[in-house]
Amino acid sequence: MQFAQINGITLHYQLIGAPEGKPVIVFSNSLGTDFRIWRDVIVRLVGEFAIVTYDKRGHGLSDLGTSPYTMDDHVADLEGLLDHLNVRNAIVCGLSVGGVIAQGLYAKRPELVQALILCDTAHKIGTAELWDERIKMLESIGLEGMAEPVLERWFTEKFRTEQPGDLAGYRNMLCRTPAAGYGGTCAALRDADYTAQASRIAVPTMCVVGAEDLATTPELVGELAKLIPESRYQVIPGAGHLPCIEQPVVLSDAIKAFVDMVSEPVITAL
């Protein structure tokens, strides 16, 4: 396991190297998960890319920090981690809140970002009322009480019905997330709005969404794609909010095709 002291907290990360000159892909995960959700995508990319994954504050094995958070806190953590690893010109792939973090990173430090893959995310996710209600529910019944509706947003009915063992495992991942980490990130999402910044994104961008995503719907992700000049938009059939779990082959193939199309030979220090 790999850990780094960033912004006064310990971040858990994973660095998988590749031959010199290969692009670097950075994966940022969703609310209530840790970087293990990318496993079935990463195994299909190892060797072709250098890979960085990490647990954002309040999730996985990273420190909790001071909750509630702002999106700037999450952005600064990823910025600090990439500086720690001496990564520049990364392809940043963010899922849900991870995609919001990716947009924030580009807005703050564009030299760190060669391209963006914005997966099941948006320029603004939900309303203040929605997130305030989510926080109140968390305080009232905890993640155990909230788990079923969250899992219904994460996964298709087919996955929930046919893969009960996997569903139980991801339920454990969700419920073992610190309440302050989950609620703190809800607050960050409530207050984050990158609508104005989206039109200023000037790197190649692909927006990807599961066809059955109930959290960030294809319509919402399509709105993001329209805001970003010359972005690509792809819908993944048979997936909900987490296509990296339900359709990892399709997602990894989409990532490879996109990176092949946009990447230039860049030597990036790690």
ZIFENNOR-V384718 format. One record per run of one state. SS is the DSSP state (H for helix, E for strand, C for the rest). FROM is the first residue (numbers start at 1). TO is the last residue. If there is no record, write none. Layout:
((SS	FROM	TO) (SS	FROM	TO))
//
This chain:
((C	1	1) (E	2	6) (C	7	8) (E	9	16) (C	17	23) (E	24	28) (C	29	34) (H	35	42) (C	43	45) (E	46	46) (C	47	48) (E	49	54) (C	55	70) (H	71	84) (C	85	89) (E	90	95) (C	96	96) (H	97	108) (C	109	109) (H	110	112) (E	113	119) (C	120	127) (H	128	154) (C	155	156) (H	157	162) (C	163	163) (H	164	175) (C	176	178) (H	179	191) (C	192	194) (H	195	198) (C	199	203) (E	204	210) (C	211	217) (H	218	227) (C	228	231) (E	232	236) (C	237	242) (H	243	246) (C	247	247) (H	248	262) (C	263	270))
//
